[in-house]
Amino acid sequence: MSRKILARDSSLSERYLAQLESGQGNISIVLLRQLARALDTPIETLVFDGAEPPVEFTHSVELLRRLPPSEVARAYGVLIETFGGAERDFRNRRIALIGLRGAGKSTLGAMVAAKLGVPFVELDREIERESGMPLTTLFDLYGQPAFRRFERKCLDRLIDDHKAIVIATGGSLVSEPATFERLLASCFTVWIKASPSTHMERVVAQGDMRPMANNREAMADLQRILKVREPLYRRADAQFDTTNAPLESSAAALLELLQECAAEPTPSS
């Protein structure tokens, strides 16, 4: 495609395209999307940073992209079953609890780990130890990208170092696709869930008034976050509702669920 034709199809000037080619242009996402459409190329291909992937990888991605969601899930299961290696072998012995803050991940996780005789780790506390600072300071000084890097680094280390462990993850981990996929592939995941009102009551009862401070829409915000993340949380291997459930009975029921699932082979679909 000549620059003249590309300028016509993308509605960008030839001069501007020349600047882009020379590395001197400063393009916006909107204009980059126009350029990608004109080239009939995914926008992510134009900004890919790294070694060129093998052609088979590109073809595999395109194949998965054309599959319906149900078939993508089955294909993912086949990949894990075939190439999961050690991660697959110890997956049911690594327990990861996901869900919003206030669901009971830390409390139940510690109780279940003690019963199973395995280590219990809160991923957020591990990030603080690794970074040498509280999470609030980490966010204030370096922002979310730094937090995500520490989150992935700590998760990788926990998975590599432990064949059996219980991990309580941060509520937003599911929003980071690559990290969440590593978690799903390496751990038996349980969505610890509760009603929005229960979430709020527990967080405030722990002495954390941030959800309510200067925010009259705190409950609406919580419901919105839950609605956005719910499809991601549903990808967990199991769900466990702690709404209005006594702590001791919840721990016993969760332990029973985990023991039942550990006795079953990991599904391939």
Secondary structure, DSSP 8 states (H G I E B T S, - for coil): --HHHHHHHHT--HHHHHHHHTT-----HHHHHHHHHHHT--HHHHT--SS---HHHHHHHHHHHHS-HHHHHHHHHHHHHHH-HHHHHTGGGEEEEE--TTSSHHHHHHHHHHHHT--EEEHHHHHHHHHTS-HHHHHHHHHHHHHHHHHHHHHHHHHHH-SSEEEE--TTGGGSHHHHHHHHHHSEEEEEE--HHHHHHHHHHTT--TTTTT-TTHHHHHHHHHHHHHHHHTTSSEEEE-TT--HHHHHHHHHHHHHHHHTS-----
